[in-house]
Amino acid sequence: MTTDFKPEQLVREGLKKLIPYNPGNYTGLIKLDANENPYDFPAGLMQQVLDTAGPQTFNRYPDAMAEELINELAQWHKVETRQIMVGNGSDELILDLMLAFGAGNRVVIAVPTFSMYGIHATIAGAEIVEAARQDNLELDVDKIISSAEGAGLVVLCSPNNPTGNSSGTDQIVAILENCSCPVVVDQAYVDFGGNDFLNLLAEHRNLIVMRTFSKAYALAGLRIGYLLTHPEIIFYLLKVKQPFNLNGFSQVAALTVLRNRDLFLHRVKKLNEEKIILYNALQKMNGVRVYPSDANFLLFETAIPSMEVYNGLLKKNLLIRNFGDPRLSKYLRVSVGLPDENKYFLQSLQQVIDTLREKKSC
């Protein structure tokens, strides 16, 4: 019998301190927390997916390189197939980037931003250098460039999650031209607004643009992400990619969505219209400050402590996003939902704020 087995002695210090990501499993609530597309997947397209996915989709390994899907993506984005890599959600691709370029190197991350960049950097054993955004939430380009000297990777997000603002083309070009490492721009929300940086790929070999099917294209449950970059970068990413990383059913679903994307873009238009209504209503609400957004969510803060507001909404069966990051402790984020969900959120938020104010004044 082994008596001296202590796994904690074999784990890196950084990994010991890492708190596992657990978003929780909430049922029976109105979910406005995860920036998902609130519209159900179209029934007609669902049938197409089921009809196309034959029985061998389940008992045989999928196409390891997802060639048909990559060919379709290449035609859509007008790039070569060797410039694209698909993954089991953007999360897998982020980890692959960290393993290929971040492990043993410094990784510069513009913060506050999507928490998984830092989590995957820690898993890969990278040294994280945080380049704080300015007070107006804009990128601090000079800080990013100075921090990136000798770094293995720079990670940006535009439109940024959770702040919602987009980077300027001049900002991204300046970073690309002054960093001698790959620069990732995660554009998961670009279908909703902001600058599209794909046109910079031809002139900047160190640019990596990330996209996802989880937001605008309503496939969050099937985990499909992809990136576009120079073939030299793909060469090294393929060394760390898991075999058969994107399952066959997801490949069929993504192809079906791509061939019917106008339907989803129509829904994106409706969500953007709802976002404007939501934004204008929050602007008029006493004690609330809301920030402009190019994504399908809004960041806001209230005069009442954020956790009290969050818990008050939870009691009304409304789930929005609060943050463990101390830099975001005063903020909350709400995804744009269906019209009735948005109305209920606005009514509930006002009620929660009014109730909490009354309690404090007693």
Buried (B, 14 or more C-beta within 10 A) or exposed (E): EEEEEEEEEEEEEBEEEBEEEEEEEEEEEBBBBBBBBBBEBBEEBEEBBBEBBEEEBEEEEBBEBBEEBBEBBBEEBEBEBEBBBBBBBBBBBBBBBBBBBBBEBBBBBBBBBBBBBBBBBBBBBBBBBBBEBEEEBBBBBEBBBEBBEEBBBBBBBBBBBBBBBBBBEEBBBBBBEBBEBBBBBBBBBBBBBBBBBBEBBEEBEBBBBBBBBBBBBBBBEBBBBBBBBBEEBBEBBEEBBEEBBBBBBBBBBBBBBBEBBEBBEEBBEEBBEBBEBBBEBBEEBEBBBBBBBBBBBBBBBBBBEBEBBBEBBBEBEBBBBBBEBEEBEBBBBBBBBBBEBBBBBBEBBBEBBEBBBEEEEE
